[in-house]
Amino acid sequence: MTFSEILDRVGSMGPFQFLHVALLGFPILNMANHNLLQIFTATTPTHHCRPPPNASTGPWVLPMGPNGKPERCLRFVHPLNASLPDDTQSATEPCLDGWVYNSTRDTIVTEWDLVCNSNKLKEMAQSIFMAGILIGGIVLGDLSDRFGRKTILTCSYLLLAASGSGAAFSPTLPIYMVFRFLCGCGISGITLSTVILNVEWLPTRMRAIMSTALGYCYTTGQFILPGLAYIIPQWRWLQLTVSLPFFIFFLSSWWTPESIRWLVLSGKSSKALKILQRVAAFNGKKAEGERLSLEELKFNLQKEISLAKAKYSAVDLFRMPILRRVTFCLSLAWFATGFAYYSLAMGVEEFGVNLYLLQIIFGGVDIPAKFITIVSLSYLGRHITQATALLLAGGAILALTFVPLDMQTLRTVLAVFGKGCLSSSFSCLFLYTSELYPTVIRQTGMGISNLWTRVGSMLSPLVKITGEVQPLIPNIIYGIITLLGGSAALFLPETLNRPLPETIEDMENWSSQTKKPKQEPEVEKASQRIPLKPYEPGLGSS
């Protein structure tokens, strides 16, 4: 008997599972608020130099830039005065007395003057937040193996609530960046623990459906953020508003049960049995739960325990040619997806459309994108879906470099289309990666892949700084990297309708079997052409 069969005995899809998914889903609903928060808390309004104290001695005008608009970072040294020579009147200087902002919104940009020479600090703040997600994934992933998934989930809720609230009261930009880094760490811990606890308490047939439901929780959160930002124009209050709910999630997480597999592996089988019996009672199967014994639980999970105890490291991902190829191609695909996704998601204000409306459109495109992805994964396969999503996204981003800035509608359409393709890429990658790696090293493979997408999202804001040299450079870099990721996906093997590999040897046999038919007679190959049923989401995932 496997753990899935034990779960069936205590109720694999009863009231407990629905409540469990709901408790995990509500925090994900609010997670988008933190990931995309700087779209609104770091908006850069139109601005110009504040006139000097002696501006009252004459009419004050601003120098005009090449685009025919007033300069944002320069001012005339002297007021307009006909008695002064022309070269003296045209002399300019930086904004020595600060800036005047034409906006009713209060942001970190207006509070700490993150414009002109200091505008790089705005992108640096977002990169530091992404670095927190990267470091949090590495550190908290290891700690969850030591102290349990539930413990790390609970601590991560508290960390995000405390650091998010701390950011709202930050007196200086460096302190704000430190708190945002800790927010990133908390988000990483929540994501890792939520994925594991969601999967382990659901039957195989429902995993893909419920995982998609959690994904739609994040999508729905993208609709909540613009509404909150619209009614709360002060960045500190907005930061505090999206952080306080995690104190409630911290308290509610005490009801969330620990991973049964982790408890058994950690020598806490008695506690695992008590949790299973409580779940059985909650699902109306109290008698079945009472019939479970400690010896039966250990015996039936023996195979899974032996597989879990096999020690593999990241080095093993490069030991076999097939694993090397899969790891390299997946790493590039994950990096390109995270790199390009945040270039579009965090660049909403660049398209000149109403910020709140555009954010709703950016969030709304995820709904059809994820649905199309599920259909494509089921009938066309993972290989073609993954490659197509990235190639189309790369083409859309590169096309932005050729569209004039005054054609805002076309630029917005391309950006929304590209963002939808990248959302599809994320949805595909989570399933595709879990199916490509053997069970004994799947967690390591997923960890390496997640590492690369975080590196991409961390570097993405920094690339925007190259736009100061030439405005076309950022989109060219984003587009080319995305096309490379899509090209790498073309070299990945198809996993549609294939059983999950359990060991590295299974992966090696799989590789050899895909090459063998090329050497068989044509008659034999024809006899092996058995029509396959389309993939049903949830039945082929683990």
GITAZI-V943551 format. One line per field, one symbol per residue. phi: phi as a letter, one per 30 degrees, with the letter a starting at -180 (. if undefined). A space follows every 50 residues. Layout:
phi->???
This chain:
phi->.cdddddddcjdbceddddddddddeddecddeddcddecdbdcddaadd ddeddddadcbcdcdddicedcbbbddcddbddddddddddcadddcjbc ccacdcbddddchdbhdcddddddddddddddddddddddddddddcjdd edddddedddddddddddcddbdededdddddeddddddddddddddddd cbdedcddddddddddddddddddeedddddbddddddedddceeddddd ddddddddddeddddcicdddddddddddddddibdddddddbddddddd cdddddddddcbbddddcdcedddddddddddddddddddeddddccedd ciceedddddddddddddddddddddddccjdedddddeddddddddddd dcceddcdddddddddddddddddddddddddddddddedbddddddddd dddddddddedddddddddaedeedddeddddddddddddcdddcdicdd dcbddddddeddddcdedcddddddddcdcdcdddcejdccb
